[in-house]
Amino acid sequence: MGKIINDILKCGASVYRDPMVEVHVSGHACQEELKLMMALTKPKFFMPIHGEYKHLIRNKELAQYMGIEDRRIFVPDLGKVLELDGENARFNGTVTAGRVLVDGYGVGDVGNIVLRDRKHLSQDGLIVVVATVDTDDLSIISGPDIVSRGFVYVRESEDLMEQIRVMARDALEDCLNDGITDWSQLKGRVKDDLSKFLYNKTHRKPMILPVVMNV
């Protein structure tokens, strides 16, 4: 609404809005209108479906006031199924309901974990640590190399990048010196050490993705 008002004003038009004059009319029925509708239609069953739960309960109380029996009033939760057979009504199970996310050709296949990761990336960026190790002689063959995306501008943060590289190398060497060659432990140690270091250094929590290869 604000953008529309701004665009209209840019066109040179005058806009009359709530702070200036009483021009707003609610799109929702008032209580007297709802009572009139119930009196005219005389519903056998009543189920409010719009608004927050507190609004549904207020609507239920209004229906009770109009003489509709409590057993014929149904206040649903999202996804709850109301079953009708012509004579009676009852809640019968639930179905999946709510927002369905469309992403490219995928419909509903983006879950909470993916959304959490995207939010994390958008807020704090990504650090990729790439290293090659030899688990036979317990040594680092190459790296670690550091790739930063959305965290800091590398050319202006060369000292920080070098500190990250050294810390990642130290974490890998400590593991190898202790005889640890399990991939999950190697990656976990690098991730934990860098996470603590970067938070203490920058108070930011970039996503850290260690990539450890073996030759």
Summary of the structure (lengths in Angstrom):
residues: 215
radius of gyration: 30.4
end to end distance: 59.8
largest distance: 86.8
contacts: 498
relative contact order: 0.09
helix: 43%
strand: 21%
